[in-house]
Amino acid sequence: MKPRTRARSIALQVLYEIDIANHSPADILNQRLEESPLPNELADFSRQIIFGVLPLAHELDQIIAKYAPEWPLDQIAAIDRNILRVACWEFAVQGETPVKVAINEAVELAKMYGSDSAPRFVNGVLGSLVEHQHEIKQQLQSVAKEN
């Protein structure tokens, strides 16, 4: 697994556990980094993803629901929902990750953690979101500034 993919994987595991069990983000991240140590730069990248996605989770979910209405949020598996949140945050808020890279990384995470149909599903939803990426960027960046 590529180094930044490992960092995304750890961030995804933390976000998933928060979603499912509502544990402390810092505690979960520290535990994951003890189990699978990362160089400081990559640990910081995981941290950036986690603490970038968390305050925007509601808005990210609304965007996913708005631009991909054929996939109701309550029917999306928690792991897939978090993969979508991470990818959307990366290309719309963080802005350092090219859209194609964010999608490819999300599909890779879906292959690792999702069901057999998850990679195709994630790719399809993100394809819908990318068609509206400029509106999504504006919406999320204004909310991120408020936080």
C-alpha positions as CSV (number, residue, x, y, z in Angstrom):
1,M,0.0,0.0,0.0
2,K,1.3,3.5,-0.9
3,P,2.2,5.7,2.0
4,R,-0.5,8.3,1.5
5,T,-3.0,5.4,1.0
6,R,-2.0,4.1,4.4
7,A,-2.6,7.5,5.9
8,R,-6.0,7.7,4.3
9,S,-6.8,4.1,5.4
10,I,-6.0,5.1,9.0
11,A,-8.1,8.2,8.7
12,L,-11.0,6.2,7.3
13,Q,-10.8,3.6,10.1
14,V,-10.9,6.4,12.7
15,L,-13.9,8.1,10.9
16,Y,-15.7,4.8,10.7
17,E,-15.3,4.1,14.4
18,I,-16.5,7.5,15.3
19,D,-19.5,7.0,13.0
20,I,-20.3,3.6,14.5
21,A,-19.3,3.9,18.2
22,N,-18.9,7.7,18.7
23,H,-15.5,7.3,20.3
24,S,-13.0,10.2,20.8
25,P,-11.2,11.0,17.5
26,A,-7.9,11.7,19.2
27,D,-8.0,8.5,21.2
28,I,-8.9,6.3,18.2
29,L,-6.2,8.0,16.1
30,N,-3.5,7.4,18.7
31,Q,-4.5,3.8,19.0
32,R,-4.4,3.3,15.3
33,L,-1.0,5.0,15.0
34,E,0.3,2.7,17.8
35,E,-0.9,-0.3,15.9
36,S,0.3,0.9,12.5
37,P,2.9,3.7,13.0
38,L,3.3,6.3,10.3
39,P,6.0,8.9,9.7
40,N,5.1,12.3,11.2
41,E,4.2,13.8,7.8
42,L,1.7,10.9,7.1
43,A,0.3,10.9,10.6
44,D,-0.3,14.7,10.1
45,F,-2.1,13.9,6.8
46,S,-4.3,11.4,8.6
47,R,-5.0,14.0,11.3
48,Q,-5.8,16.6,8.7
49,I,-8.3,14.3,7.0
50,I,-10.0,13.4,10.2
51,F,-10.3,16.8,11.7
52,G,-11.2,18.3,8.3
53,V,-14.0,15.8,7.6
54,L,-15.5,15.6,11.1
55,P,-16.8,19.2,11.4
56,L,-18.2,19.0,7.8
57,A,-19.7,15.5,8.0
58,H,-23.3,16.8,8.0
59,E,-22.7,19.1,5.0
60,L,-20.8,16.3,3.2
61,D,-23.7,14.0,3.7
62,Q,-26.1,16.6,2.4
63,I,-24.0,17.1,-0.7
64,I,-23.8,13.3,-1.3
65,A,-27.6,13.1,-0.9
66,K,-28.3,16.1,-3.1
67,Y,-26.0,15.2,-6.0
68,A,-26.5,11.4,-5.8
69,P,-30.2,11.1,-4.9
70,E,-30.5,7.6,-6.3
71,W,-28.4,6.5,-3.3
72,P,-30.3,7.4,-0.1
73,L,-27.8,8.2,2.7
74,D,-29.5,5.8,5.2
75,Q,-28.9,2.9,2.7
76,I,-25.2,3.7,2.2
77,A,-22.9,1.5,4.4
78,A,-21.1,3.5,7.0
79,I,-17.7,2.6,5.5
80,D,-18.8,3.7,2.0
81,R,-20.2,6.9,3.4
82,N,-16.9,7.7,5.1
83,I,-15.0,6.9,2.0
84,L,-17.2,9.3,0.1
85,R,-16.8,12.0,2.8
86,V,-13.0,11.7,2.7
87,A,-12.8,11.9,-1.1
88,C,-15.2,14.8,-1.3
89,W,-13.4,16.7,1.4
90,E,-10.0,16.1,-0.3
91,F,-11.1,17.5,-3.7
92,A,-13.5,20.2,-2.5
93,V,-12.0,21.6,0.7
94,Q,-8.4,20.5,1.1
95,G,-7.7,21.3,-2.5
96,E,-4.2,19.7,-2.6
97,T,-5.4,16.4,-4.0
98,P,-6.4,16.3,-7.7
99,V,-9.9,15.1,-8.3
100,K,-8.8,12.0,-10.2
101,V,-6.4,11.0,-7.4
102,A,-9.1,11.5,-4.8
103,I,-11.4,9.2,-6.8
104,N,-8.8,6.6,-7.4
105,E,-7.8,6.5,-3.7
106,A,-11.4,6.2,-2.7
107,V,-12.0,3.3,-5.1
108,E,-8.8,1.6,-3.6
109,L,-10.2,2.1,-0.1
110,A,-13.5,0.7,-1.2
111,K,-11.7,-2.4,-2.6
112,M,-10.0,-2.9,0.8
113,Y,-12.9,-2.2,3.2
114,G,-16.1,-2.3,1.3
115,S,-18.3,-5.0,-0.2
116,D,-17.7,-6.4,-3.7
117,S,-19.9,-3.8,-5.2
118,A,-18.4,-0.9,-3.2
119,P,-15.7,0.2,-5.6
120,R,-18.2,0.6,-8.5
121,F,-20.6,2.3,-6.2
122,V,-18.0,4.8,-4.8
123,N,-16.8,5.5,-8.3
124,G,-20.3,6.2,-9.5
125,V,-21.2,8.5,-6.6
126,L,-18.0,10.4,-6.9
127,G,-18.5,10.7,-10.7
128,S,-21.9,12.4,-9.9
129,L,-20.2,14.7,-7.4
130,V,-17.4,15.7,-9.7
131,E,-19.9,17.0,-12.3
132,H,-20.9,19.6,-9.6
133,Q,-17.4,20.1,-8.1
134,H,-17.4,23.9,-8.4
135,E,-20.7,24.4,-6.5
136,I,-19.6,21.8,-4.0
137,K,-16.2,23.5,-3.4
138,Q,-18.0,26.9,-2.9
139,Q,-20.5,25.4,-0.5
140,L,-18.0,23.4,1.6
141,Q,-15.3,26.1,1.7
142,S,-17.8,28.7,3.0
143,V,-18.9,26.3,5.7
144,A,-15.3,25.4,6.5
145,K,-14.4,29.0,7.0
146,E,-17.3,29.3,9.5
147,N,-16.0,26.4,11.5
